[in-house]
Amino acid sequence: MSDGTAMAEAPATGHAWSEDTVPARLACVYLPAPLPREARIAFWDPAGDPLPEASDTDELTVVRPHGAGVRRRQVPALTLPLADALPLLVRARHDPAAHPATACWGAAALHALRLAARGRLLPGLTPSGHDAWRAGPLEPDDIAHLRAVAAALPPEGHAVPLPGPGPLTLPAPEALVRSFVDAVADTLPRTPAAPHTSGRPFAAREPQPLPGAHDWAAEVAAGMDAGVRVSLRLDLSGYSVFDTGDDQRARAAGAAVVQVHSLADPTLVADAATVWAGDADAFGPRAHVDAALAVRRAARVWAPLDRLAEQDVPDVLALSEEEVTDLLGVAAARLAAAGVAVHWPRDLASDLAATAEVRAAPGSATDGTGFFESEELLSFRWQLALGGDPLTEAEMDTLAEAHRPVVRLRDRWVLVDPALVRKARKRELGLLDPVDALSVALTGTAEVDGETVEAVPTGALAALRDRLTAGIAPAEPPAGLDATLRDYQLRGLAWLDLMTSLGLGGCLADDMGLGKTITLIALHLKRARTEPTLVVCPASLLGNWQREINRFAPGVPVRRFHGADRTLDGLTGGFVLTTYGTMRSAAAQLAEHPWGMVVADEAQHVKNPYSATAKALRTIKTPARVALTGTPVENNLSELWALLDWTTPGLLGPLKSFRARHARAVENGEDAEAVERLARLVRPFMLRRKKSDPGIVPELPPKTETDHPVPLSREQAALYEAVVRESMLAIEEANGIARRGLVLKLLGALKQICDHPALYLKEEPSHPDRISARSGKLALLDELLDTVLAEDGSILVFTQYVGMARLITAHLADRAVPVDLLHGGTPVPERERLVDRFQSGEIPVLVLSLKAAGTGLNLTRAGHVVHFDRWWNPAVEEQATDRAYRIGQTQPVQVHRLVTEGTVEDRIAEMLTAKRALADAILGSGEAALTELTDRELTDLVSLRRPT
């Protein structure tokens, strides 16, 4: 139906009905108007039921069945402007209660909106010469879809008869649907938000006359209503000289052949030359006119097509190299947006790619020792490949000399990105030292001019990479080991043996309690070196190391290098055990002695690379370095860097660049690719197994973890609120370092109050019998102890405060409960005695300070572990739990965490749960991070919330 078709019987006015006013059961018809945007939608009831109540309704003339024929009938109708009806129609598209006619118009509305969203809008004129938008150009799929909608339209959807005398005639559904789509296109751009719309054609809603624009409108309409479209087929097989205009001639790099496509039958395609020759009658009599107009429109998008207009037959356009290059990029995109596709030759290869390649010199060592000791730098260069097959040097030379977007390689036309040509011309990227080269080999990426590119190793470097990343088979137990290693321990032994034999070192980061000590003893026996192994560990672990060596490697000499009478005189082999403190003070003496291997146990003690302890450890030379730790990362990834830079110096580069490239992105959780890249680099140098891993869980009894909510005593609650109130007043007035210090002081004070008021007030208990009444936690601890001791069990109680540990010990002693206390000030011989007393069952309760006794100790006598207060990092708590839950434990372990309700501890417990789930990849900075909270966030964190 044309824009000028009028509906004489259609209502002239309507009402702004809401979507809720119009039931979905009503049928609707589209009522065109001379100005498309003024079209309306009428809703009426074919069943004759009453319409929704309203002040009045319109009368609509429809054609209805009457006996064996039809006749006009006046029916009440609700009419809406098209813009108001669109939301209802779209909603009705999927409403099961909608009338089929309304559902069909909903489908047409939805497609019209999609056309507008794709930018398929064309300006034009109505027959009266006023501005109007139309939908177009339409793709074959669009036309087919609208035809399908029209075919499904029931009689109720086009029941308003055409005006005029004579027999009743209904509008053709397909023409009506096309008119509806044009009306939607004319309505949508004319919104009140359109700037400066008053009196502006194609923006203002009022009709705007455009005299003198009929020729332009006719061409636009012809393009939209044309039955054909054109495309360009690129032919690169021949070269010639052609005129470019203004008496200029150029050498052709190829040609664009114009193809004509039928919109009615998408399978009908022919070259323009065939259409002009009259050999394609199926396109219709206007095919050559429509094709010429389509070429002219395309020339507005890409100027070189203007030359086709000068030809008698616009069939073939010779192209210069610059024009072919242009078609490789933005020109093809612009033409595609205008409906003109560009087809490249089928045999044109576009799989030319470049990778950065690291090459070791022929004959380079494939073991780590020889590789890293070599002073030879490795070649770093671009290597181009076609379909994954590397190009020869001669082929890359050919590519480097090419000045065209397509070249002939290996009997194929190859599409060439100018960036690849530049890489072929400048292949050499420089030289890499062995450590940087290994990093590139493991991650598969490298930084080139600030860009991360794919990189691959070759030769000896690739062989080394393969050895490091291959699967690990269990090793054979060494001679002299008086123990049976589990399968995962034998794999750990094989991995450590590989890394130390390559001269690379490694970090064994198994969970606490999985037998790192015995695995290291087995490694010493397997290496069978004459030089001794130096073990550096916390003072509390000296006795454990000596007992384990004597037990599992009888006959191997063990010497403690600790105390005033320490000496290395007469040392020939075996083990030397020392503490971090002794190593720091005697580093010069230790550095003078040859060591077959140096082991840093609980290596998190040197996580700060700038500490005196870490610097002293680096001065002790050895061909093999092994770090042992259950928590390679406690707070941030700089700690991981410190460990691996000691075991394999230079692997992760300087700390500053490591943080810039890896750590920040991983810690912030912003870049999954950065996490994977760091994992590829670190994985070969760190072996991490958890108790939850398959094959390890069956080795351990079950572990149950329980959070015990504890109410504050009345004294605790009053003291808590007073400290919050006074501290927040001071914090709100402070800035910078002073504010951060006040926040940390507040957090520490609140945690002490949650433990016991006497701890915060620094009181000595004057009434031992009343001490538990002042603290909800201590009262609950008494209940737990009564239950455990009644079952003849043993229990560990951890607290981060030595003062609290003394309060607990004094309280239990007053209750006649056998108890010992182990903290940082306990001398080494006394620590060993306390451990032996607990393990033998002589003392059932051991109270420990978290930092001093949370690592290294073997306390498998305990079936219960109590965390009296919460640490800021879940890994530290897990280490403490692992004093009992470790290989050798035969009874189930119950972990009890005491959390005061409604306090900062309660909210920190929630944060720790989330942090534990991410601890392996992203770790925050613990307590320090809380100092950066805003005043409002901090108040929310520390405010006491009364239980409801």
N, C-alpha and C positions, 0 to 999 in steps of 0.2 A: 504494500500500500504506500502510495507516495505521501510526501509531507502535506500536500494540499488537499488530501481527501478529508471531507468534513462529515461529521455524523450529525444529521439534522435532528435525529430523535434523542441524541445524548443530552444529559442535563447540562445546563449552563453554569450551575453553581453547585457547591457541595459544602461539606462540613469537615472541620478538622477533628475527625474521630481519632481516638487513641487506639493503640494496638489491642488493649483489653476490651474495647468496645465492640470489635468486629470478631464474631465467632469464626473459627477455622472451618466450620461446616458450610459456610456460604461459598457459592461459586463467585468467580470474579471475571470481568472482561476488561480489556484494554480499550480506552477511548482516545484515538489519536486526535491531534489538533493541528491547525495550519502551522503553528509554531511548536516544534516538537516538545520543548520543555514545559508547555502548558497542557500536555496530555494528562489524562486522569485515569484512575482505576475505580470501577464500580463493582460493589459487592451486592449480590442478590440471592434469593433463596429459591432454587428450582422446585422445592417441595411445597412452596406456598406457606410455610410457617411464618409467624410474626417475626419481624426484625427486632433487634434490641430497642428498648425504649429510648426515644430521643425527642427533641422539640419538634422536629419534622424530618421527613425523608424526601429524596428526589424520586421522580418518576422516570423509569427507564423502559424504552421500547425494546423488546426482545422477540425473537422468533421461537415459538414453542410448538410441539406436536399438537395436531387437532384432528382427531379421527385418523383417516388414512393420509392426511396431508399436514400442513403447517399453516400458522397464521400469526400475525403480530399480536402481542399482548403487552399491556402496561403493567409493570411490576414495581413495587417500592424498592429503592436501592440506597445504599450508603456509598457515597463517592468520596475519594481522597485524591489530593494532588499526588502526582507520581512520586515526588520526593518523600512524602509522608507514608506512602504505601510500601516503599521498598523494604523497610525493616520487617513488616508483617509478611510480605511475600517470601523473603529469605527464610524467615522462621517457619513458615508453612511448608517449606520444601521438605522438611524432615518430620512434620507433624502427622502422626498416623490418622488423626481425626480430620485432616484437611480434605476439602473437596478436590477431586482429581483436576478440575480446571484451575483451581488456585495453586495446587502443587506444581502444575506445568508452568504457570506464570512465575512461580517461585524459582523453578529451574532456569527459566529465561533470565530472571533478574540476577541470579547468582552468576551466570555466565557473563552478563553485561558488566557486572561489577569487576569480574576478573579481567575482562578486556580493558576496562579503564585502568585497572591496577598495572597492566602490562604497557600502558601508554598508547594503546591502540585507539587514538582519537584523531579525527581529521576535521579541519574546518571546511565549511561550505556555505551555501546559500539556500534558502527556501525558494519555492517558485515565485514568491512575492519579492525576492531580493533582500531578505533579512538574514542576519547572521545565525548560523546553526551548526552545532557540532554533530558529527556522525561517527559511528563505530567503524574503524578500519585502519589499515588494511587487514582483512580477515584471512587467516590461514585455512587451508583445506579442512583441518580438524575443527576449526571454529564453525565453518559452514556446515559440516556434517552434523555437528552437535546441535546447531539451531534447527536444522531440518528434522532431526530426530524429535526435538521438543515439539515442533509444529505438527509432526505426524501423530504425536501422542495427545494433542490438545482435543478434548471432547467438545461436542457442539456447544455446551454451556459456556465455554471459554471464548467463543467468538459468535455469540448469538445475537449481537446488535446488527441489524441489517444495514446494507449500504443505502444511502439516500437515493431518491428518484422514483419516478413512476415505473410501472411494469412489474414483472414477476419479482418475488422476494429473492434477494441475492445476499448471501453472507460473504464477508471478506475472506480471502484465501488465508489459511493459517500461516503459511510460510511468509507471505508478505506482511502479515500483521506482526509476526514475531520480529522480523527485521526492522519494522517501523518502531516497535517497542524498544529494541536494543539501541536504535538511534536516539530515541527520546531519553533514555537513561544517560547516554553519552552527552546529550545536550543539557541535561539537568545538573550533573555532578560538578562541572567546573564553576558553576555560577553560585558560589556560596557567599554569605556576608563577609567571610574572612578574606575574600579576594581583594587585594589592595587596589584602590582607585578604580573601582568597578563602574562608577557612575558614568554612563555615556560611552563606555568602552566596549567595542565589538568583542564578542566571544567571552566577555567577563560579566557584563551587566545582564540582569535578568530581562529587562525591557527590550523589545525588539529594536535592533539597530540596522537601518538601511545601509547597504553598501553598493551604491551605483558605480558602474564601471568595472565591477569585479566578476562579471559573468564568465568571461573567457577563463580566468583563473579558476573559478569554481567548477567550470565544466571539465577542466583537466584533472582537478582533484577528484571529482566525482567519477570520471572515467577510470582513474587509477583504482578507485575503491571498488567500482562495479565491474572492473575488467574480469574477464574469464581466465586470464593467464598471469603468471609472474615469471620473472627471469632470474637466472643464476649465471655465474661465471665459472667455466671449467678451465683450469690452468694447463697449458701445454708447454713443456720446457724442452722439447726434443729438437727444435731447430732455431737457428739464429739468422737474422737478416738486418739490413739497415732500413730504417723507416723515418718518415717525416714526423717531427714533433710539433710543427707549426712555426710560423715566422721564419721560414726557410731554414730551419734547423733540422739536422738529421742525427740519429743516434743508432747505436748497435743494439738490436733487440736481444733481451735475455730470455724471452719467452713470449707467449701470447695468451690472451684471455678469450675463450670461445663463449659466445653468448648462447645460452640454452633457454628454451621456452617450456614452461610447465603449465599444464591445464589445472585450474582450480577445481573443476568439476570432477576430473579423474586424475588423482595424484600420480597414477602409474604412467600417464601420458607425458612423455618428454621428447623433445626434438631440438636439434640445433637450429638457430635462427635462420641459417642459410636454407635449410629444408622448408621452413615455414614460408619464407619469401619466394621460394621456388614453386609454391602451391602444392607441395607434395604432402601436406599435413592437414587435410580437410577436417579431421576430427577436432581441430582447435576452433573451428567456427570461422565465419567470414571476416570478423573483426580482429583476428589473431595478430596480424602484422601491425595494425594500428595500435592495439593494446600493448604489444611488445615494445613498439617504438616509444610510446609514452612511458612505459616502465623503465626503459633505458634512460630516457630524459630525466625522470625523477631520481634515478640512481646517480646520475651525473652531478646532481646537486649535493650528494653526499661525498662523492669522490670525483674530483675534477677531471682526471685523465679520461673518463668515459665520455667527455664532451667530444672527443675525436670521433667516436662512433656516429654522432649525429651528422658529421660531414660525409659519411660514406653512404652510397646508394642503398646498401644492405648492411645494417649494424650487426654484423656477425662475428668478426674477429678483430681484436684490439692488440696490436703489437705493444710489448711492455719493455721498458728500460730496466736496468738492474735496480735503480732506485725505486721504481714502481713495484717491482716484484718484492723488494724488501718491505715497502710500505704495506703491501698486502699480507705480509707475514704478521703484521702487528695491528695497529689501530684502524687501518682502512678496512680490513676484513670485519672487525667488530662493528664499525659504523655501518657498513653495507648490510651486515646481518640484522642489525637493529631496524634497518629500512626494508627488510624482507628479501634481501638479495644474498643468497648463499655463495660462498667461494669454495670450489672443489679442487683439491690438489691431486696430482697424479697418484694412482693407486700404488705405484712402485716407489713413491717418494719416501725415503727413510727419514724418520724424525727421532730415532732413538740414539742419536749421538750424545754422549755424556762425558763428563770429565771428573776424575777423582784425583785427590792429592795423594801421591804415592811416596812412601818412605822406603828407601833402598839401602840395605847394608852392603858394604863392599864384599866382593867375592872372597870366600875363605874366612869370613868373620866367624867368631866363636858363637855357638848356639847355647852355651850355658851362661848363667847370669854373671859368674865371676869373670870369665874372659870378656864377655860383652861389655860389662861396665868398667872394667879396668882398661879397655881399649881407649886410646886417645883419639881414635879416628872418628870424625864426624860423619853423619849419615846424610845421604842425598835426599832432598825433599823437593818434589817436582810434580807438575801436572802430567797425567796420563789420560789420553782420550781413547774412548772405545766406541765401536759401532755395534749396537746390539749385544753389548757385553764383551765383545771380542776386541782386545787392545789393538790400536793402530800402530803400525811400524813408524820408525823415525821418518822414513821417506814420506809416508802418508800424512803424518803430522806436518811435515814441511809443505806438502801440497796444500793442505788446509790453511796453513799460515800465510801462504802466498795468495789465497783466494780473496777476491774483492767482490764476490757475488753471494747472494743469499742461498744459492743452491750450488753444490759442486758434485762432480762425478767421482765416486769412490767405490772401488770393488764392483764395477759394472752396475752401479745403482746411483740414482739421483738422491742426494742427501741434503736435507734441510739444515741449514747452518745458522745457529744463533751467533750474532757478532761477538758475544761474550766468549764463546768457545774459540772463535778465531783468535781473540786476544790471548787466550790461554795457550793456544798452539804456538803463537809467536814468542810468548815469554813463559817458557816451560819451567825454568828453574825458579824455585821459591826460596832457596837458601839451603843452609845446613842445620842439622839438629844434633845436639849431644845425645848420648845413649839414653839418659833418663827421660828426656823429652820425647825421644822417639818411641820408647816403650809406652809412655802415656798415650801417645797417638795410636799406637797399635792396639791397646786395650780398649780405649773408648771408641775407636772408629771415627773420630772427628778431630779436627784441628782448626785453629784460628788463623785465617788468612785475610789480611787487610781488614780486621775487625769483623769478619764474617765467619760463622761456623760452617765448615764444609766437610763432606765425607772424605775420609782418609783410610788408606789400606796399607798394611806392611807387606814387604816381599822378602824373599831370601831368608837369611839367618834370623832376621827380626820376626818374620812370620812363624818360623819354626819355634822360636822362644815363646811367642804369644800362644801357640798351640799347646806347648808343654804346660804353660801356666793355666790355661783354661780347660784343659782336658779333665775328664772325670778321674776321681781318686779311687784306686783300688786299695783294699786293706793291706797293710804291711805285715810281714812276718815278725812275730815277737823276737826281740834281740836275745842273744845268749846272755845269761846272768840275771835275767829279770825273774824274780820269784813272785809272779802274779799272773792271773789270767785277764787279759785285756778284753773289754767288750768290743763289739764290731765297730762302733762309732769311734772308740778310742784308737783302734788300729788304723782307721782312716785318718784320724788326726795325726797319728805318728807318721803315716806315709806322707801327708801333706807337709808337716814340719821338716821331714827329712829332705823332701824335694826342694823346699824353699831355702833351707840352709845350705844344701849342696850347690844350689845355683848362686849362692852368695847374695841372696835378696832379703833374707830375714822375713819375719811374719809375726802377726798378732793372733794368738789363739784366744778367742773371745767367747768361749763356751760359757753357758750359765754357771753360776756358782754351784759347786757340788757335783759336777759331772766328771771330775777326775783330771783336771789340768796338771796337777802335780805329778801324778804317776805317769802321765803321757810324756811329760818333760824328762822324767827319770829314764823312761824307755828310750827317748831320743838320745840322751847322753850315752847310753850303752850302745845304741845302734851306730853312732858316729865313731865310736872307738878311737877317739883322739887321745894323744899323750898329754895335750894341754888340758888343764882343769876347766871346769865350768863354773863361772861366777854367778851366783844367785843373789839378787838384791831384792829384799822384801821388807815389809813392816816388822818391827821388833817382835810383835805378838806371834809371828809366824816362824820364827827361827826354830823353835822347838818342834813345830809340826813338820817342817822340812826335814830336820834331822831324823825324826822318828820314821817318816815315810821312806827316806833313803835307806836307813838301816833295815827297814822291814822288807822293802821290795827289791833292793839291790845290795844284799849282804856282801860284805867284803870290799865295797867301794868306799874309799876313804872320804870322810866328811870333816871339814874344819870350819869352826865359827871364827870369822874375822870381826870380832865385836868385843868391846870392853877395853880396859886399860892394857891388858897383856896380849893384845892381838898381834899376830905376826904372820908373814908369808914365807918365812925361812923354811927351807927344805921341802917346799911344795912341789909335787911332781905330777899329780893328776887328781882325779876324783872331783869332789864338789867343794866349793868355798862359799859359805853363807855369810852375808853381811846385811846390815840394815841401811835404809836410805840415809839416815843421819850419819852413820859411820862412813858410808861411801862418799858423801858430800865432803866430809872433813879430811878423808884420806884418799881423795881422788888421785892425787899425784903419785902416791905409792902404788895404788892399784893399776894406774895407767902404765907403770914401768914393767908390769909382769905380763907375759904372753898368756892369752886366754883362748881356749878353743871355742867357747861360746859364752855369751853374757845373756842372762835371763833377768828381766824386770817383772817380778811378781806383783800383783795388785798395781799394775802399771799406771792406773789413774793417778798415782802419786806424782807422776811427772807429766801430767796433762798440761801444765803451764810451761811452754817452751822457754820462757824467759826466767824461770825460777833458778835459783842456785843449784837445786838438786838435779834438774833436767840438764843444765849446762855441764855439771860435773859428770853425769852419766855419759854424755857425748864424748868426753875426753878419753874414755876407756876403749881402746881399739880391740877389734875382734873380727874374725871372718863370718861370724854368725850371731845375729841378734834376734831374740825372741821376747815378745811382750805377752804377758799373761794377765787377763783381766776379764771379769764378768760384765763390766760396764765400760765399753770403749768410749761411749759418749754419755756424759752425765748432764751437761748443760748446753753445750754448743759444739759445732763441728770443728772448731779450732782444736779441741782436745783430740779428736781423731787425727787431725793433721800432725799434732805433736807426737803421737804414738808411731804413726807410719813414717814420719820423717826421721825418727830415730832408727826404726828397724830397717828401712830402705831409704837412706838419705837422698833427697832430691826428687823422690817419686811424685809428690804432689806439688812441686814447685815452691816458690816463696809463699809464706803465709799470706801476705797481702793479696797476691794474685789468686791464691786458692779461695780466699773469702770472696773476692770479687766474682770469680767465675762459677764457683760451686756453692759455697756455704750459704750466701744470702738467699739465693733462689730456693735452696732446699729447705732452709729453716723457716722461710716465709710461706712455704707451701704453694708458691705461685707457678712453679714450672715443673711439671711431671717429667719432661724430657731431661731437665737438669738432674733430677733425682736418679733417673736411669743411667745417665752419663757418669755420674759419680759412682754409682754402684758397679758399673763395668770396670771402672778404674781401680776401685778398692777391693772388690770381691776376691781377686787372686791373692791378695796379700793379707787377708783377714778371714779366718775360719770361725764362723759364728754358728753354734748349735744351741737350741733351747730345749728345756725339759719337755716342752709340748710337741717337739718334733716326732714324726713317726720313727719307731725303733728305739726311742729313748724313754718315752712314757712308761712302757711296760717294766722298765728297770726300776721304777720308783713307786712307792706306795701312794695312795691318793692324798691329795692336799685339799683342805676345806678352808675357805677364807670367809670371815664374818665381820661385818661392821656393827659395832655395838653402840647405838645411840645412848648417850649419857646425859641426864639433866644436870644443870648447874645447881649447886647449893645456893641458898639465899644470899650468903656472904659473897660467893663467886659472882652472882648476877649483879649485885649492887656495885661491887668493885669493877666489874667489866664495863658497865654503863658509865661509871664515873670516869674511867680512863679513856673511853671512846670520846666522851663529851669534851674533856679537857684537851685531849690530843688533837682533835679535829679543829678546835679553835686556833691552836698554834700552827697546824699544817696549812690552814686556809690563808694564813698571813705570811707564809714562808715561800721561798722560791729556790730553784736549782738544787745544789748539793745539800743545802740546809734542809729543804723539804724532803728530799730522798732519805736523809738521815732520820728525820722525825717519823717518816712512814715506817722504816725498818724498826725503829725503836718501839712504835705502837704495835706492830705485828708481833714482835718478840714479847712485849708485855702481855698482850692478850693471850698468847699461847701459854705463857707461864700461869696466868690466872686460871685458864681452863684446866691446867694440871692440878694446881693447888694454890690457895691464897698465900700460904706460908712461903712458897717458892718465890712469888712475886715480891712479897714484903720482906724477904730475906730473914725470916723468923726461924728460930730453933723451936721445935715442938715442945711446949711447956707441959702439955697434957697429952701424953702418948695415947691414952685411951680415947681421946676425942678427935684425933687427927683425921681419921677416915670420915667423920661426920662433916668436915669442912669441904670435902671434895667428892663429887659424884663419881669421878674416875676411880679414886682410891677405894671407895665403897664397893664398886663393881669388881675391882681387882680382888678384894677379899672374897667375894662370892665365887669368882672363877677359881681362886686358889683352893678354897674349901672343897670344891668339886674335884679338882685335879688331884689334890693330895689324898683325898679319900679313896681314889682309885689307884694310889701308889704311883702316880705319874710324875713327870718332871716338866719344868716350864722355864722358858727364857722370857725375861721382861726387858724390853729395850726402851730407852728414853734418850732424847737428845741433850738433856740437861743433867750434868753430874750432880747438881744440887737436888734435883728430883730423885735421882737414883739413891742418894744418901737418905732422903726422907722415906722412900719406900723401904730401904733396907732397915732403917731404925724402927719403922712401924712394924715390919714383919718380925724383927727380933723381939720386940715387945710382946708380940703374939706367940712367941716361942716357935716360930717357923724357921727351920734351918735355911739359911740364905747366905750367899756370897755376893760381893760387889766387884765388878771388873770395869775399870775406866782408864783413861789415857795416862793417868799418873801411876798406874800399877806397874811395879818393876817386872822385867821379863821373867825372871825365875818364879815370881809370885803368880804371874799370869798362867804359866805352865802348870803350876800346882793347882790353881783354881780350876783349870780345864780338866785336869786329871780327877779332881774331887767330884766334879759334876758328872763326868763320863762314867765314873765308877758307881754312881748312885749314892755317894756319901752325902751330897747336898742336893735336894730336889729343886731348889729355886736359885737361879742365877740372874742377878740384875746387872745389865750392861749399858754403858753409854754407847749410843748409836755409831758415832764416828770412830771411836777407838776399838770397838769390838764387832763392828758390822761386816768385817771381811776376814777371810783367811781361816777362821777358827772352825774346828770340826766338833760339833756339839750334837751328835745324832742321838744322844740319850733323850733329848727333849721331844715330847709328842705335842707340845703346845708352845706357841710363840705369841707374846703379847706386845703390840706396839702401843705403848702408853700415850704417846703423842705422835703427830704426823710430821714427817719430813716433807720438804718442798719438792723433792724429786722421787717419783715412785721407784726408780732403779735402786736408790739407796736402801729403801725399805725392803725391796726384794733381796738385796744382798744379805741383809740381816736375817731375813727369813731363811735364806739358804745355809745359815749355820746349822740348821736342823734338817732342812729338806734338801738332802744331797745323797750322792751315791754312798751306800753304807747304811742308810736309814731303812729300817725294817718295819716300822709302825706308821700308821696314818698320822699326818701332821695337821693340826688345827691352828689357823692363824686368826688372832683376835685383834681387831683395830678399834681402839676406844675413841669415839668422836663425840664431843659435847654438842648438844642440840642447839640449833639457832645461832651458833657463833661463827666466827671466821673459820674455825676448823671444819664446820659443816660444809661451808661453801668451798673451801680448799679441797675437801674430799671429793666433791663433784668435779673440780678441775683436774685432780689427779687421775680420776677414772678416765677422762677424755685424753689426758696426756699419756697415760700408759698405752693406750691404743695406738698412739702415733710415735712412741718413743724410738722405734727403730729407724725412722726416716727423718722426723722433724722434732726438734726439742727446743723449748724456750729457754729462758735464762732464770727459771725458778723464782725465788723470792724477789730478786732484783727487778723482775718485770712488773711486779705489783707497785713499785714506786712510781711507775709512769702512769698509773691510773689518774683520772681526773678526780677532783674533790667529791663529785657526786658519785662516781663509780666506787671510790674508796669508802665513802659512807655506806653505800649499799653493801659492800663486802663485809665490813666490820660491825655493822649495827646488830644489836641483839634482837633476834626474832623470837617472840614467845611462842611456844608450841600451842597449836590450836586444838 
